[in-house]
Structures are given as C-alpha cells and as structure tokens.
Amino acid sequence: MVALDLRIDGAPEGSDARVCDVTNEQEFVALIRSIEADYGRIDLFCSNAGVLTPGWDVREADFALWERDWKINVQAHGVAAKAVLPGMIERGRGYLLNTVSAAGLLSSPESAIYSTTKHAALGLAEYLAFTYKRFGIGVSALCPMAVRTPMLENLDSSGGTAGLEGVLSTEDVVAATIKGIAEERFLILPHPRVAEHYAKKAAHHDRWLVAMEGLQMQFTDASA
C-alpha cells in the first residue's frame, strides 16, 4: 500500500493521502493519472512502498510471499517509472527517488527475500539512472538501515542487524533525502557508515561473507 504526500505550488497546504495496491499495475497507474489530473505534472516521484518478510532459511520459503514481495519491493518501482517517465522526458526534466535499503548494498541476515528484492531494486535504480540521464532525468536510491517505522515490528525492538548503526527517525531520513536530491547523488545513505561497510564488502568479499554468517547466527536461530 502507498500514500502520497503532495506539496505542490498552487495546491492547498497539507497532504493528500490516497491508497492503492502497488502490486496491481492498473490500479497504480490510475492513481498516478488521478494525481496528474488534480494537480498537474509530477516533477519528483518518490517510490517508497516496501515490505519485509522475515525468514532466513530458504528451505522453508513460501514462494507465494516471495512473489508478493517482489511485486512490492521491485516491480512497483518499474511500474512507477513506466507511468511517469514519458511526461518527464517530454519536458526534459524529472526526478525519481526509489527507496531501496542498505540491504540492497549489504544484506539483511534475517530475511532472504528482503535481501534479494532489495538488491534487485538497487539494480533497477542504477539502470534507470544511466538510461534516462541523457533525457534530463535524475535518479536517487535511498538506502537507510533501521528507521523508526512499523516495518521494525517484523524485527526485535533494537531493529535487528539493521539497528546496529542506530535507529533513525523519519525526520532524520527526510533531511538526508532532501540534501541528497539537492546534490543529485545517486546513493543517499542516511546512516553514514553504510558507505564504509559497502567499501569493505567490495574489497574483501569473502571476509564480508564470514562476518555476515556471524551476524546471522547472532540474530537468528540459524545454527539449526
């Protein structure tokens, strides 16, 4: 599900929250078209819907849930881009903000499907960035670790492995996002140490895998 918070020049102050199923392309596109009809062009689209389904053991995977999570965490970004890019390209400017996760750069030892879909979402964001830059389109991938939202209810109160660098407020993430978009940075990392961890992963991948195994054993019952 997704709610859009719209602040547009000439529009009434406040928010216009509307609900849709982002796994349903027709319903999602209809929402976007209704926003355009009511408010005009969309200059910045924030694609923020996401879901976290715990489950570290692929032997116990429910692939119906995997399919649902794929549609929300990956495909919805593609549907949104497909709907808004034509108008943006026609105007020669526009911006896509895709909420991914630090799990797309690193991993989430508590959830196989979350890690998998977030890596895919990052790949899609990268593809959109280098494909449509020539048309005046900017793309950023927002990759926080733990944020104080209802999603943390799927983990323990500390935020699990995602909380190791602290749990940020939504206000902190918004401030980092606005700064990142203003600087037109592709990767927006509200938790600064994510960049350090990502660099260590790239430099010493085998060592990183060993460290992730240790984290998984610490935060799950992965010893079984």
ZIDA-V525942 format. One record per run of one state. SS is the DSSP state (A for helix, B for strand, O for the rest). FROM is the first residue (numbers start at 1). TO is the last residue. If there is no record, write none. Layout:
ss=SS from=FROM to=TO
ss=SS from=FROM to=TO
This chain:
ss=O from=1 to=1
ss=B from=2 to=2
ss=O from=3 to=19
ss=B from=20 to=20
ss=O from=21 to=24
ss=A from=25 to=39
ss=O from=40 to=43
ss=B from=44 to=47
ss=O from=48 to=54
ss=B from=55 to=55
ss=O from=56 to=57
ss=A from=58 to=60
ss=O from=61 to=62
ss=A from=63 to=91
ss=O from=92 to=93
ss=B from=94 to=99
ss=O from=100 to=101
ss=A from=102 to=104
ss=O from=105 to=110
ss=B from=111 to=111
ss=A from=112 to=135
ss=O from=136 to=136
ss=B from=137 to=142
ss=O from=143 to=146
ss=B from=147 to=147
ss=O from=148 to=149
ss=A from=150 to=154
ss=O from=155 to=159
ss=A from=160 to=163
ss=O from=164 to=167
ss=B from=168 to=168
ss=O from=169 to=169
ss=A from=170 to=182
ss=O from=183 to=186
ss=B from=187 to=188
ss=O from=189 to=192
ss=A from=193 to=203
ss=O from=204 to=204
ss=A from=205 to=219
ss=O from=220 to=224
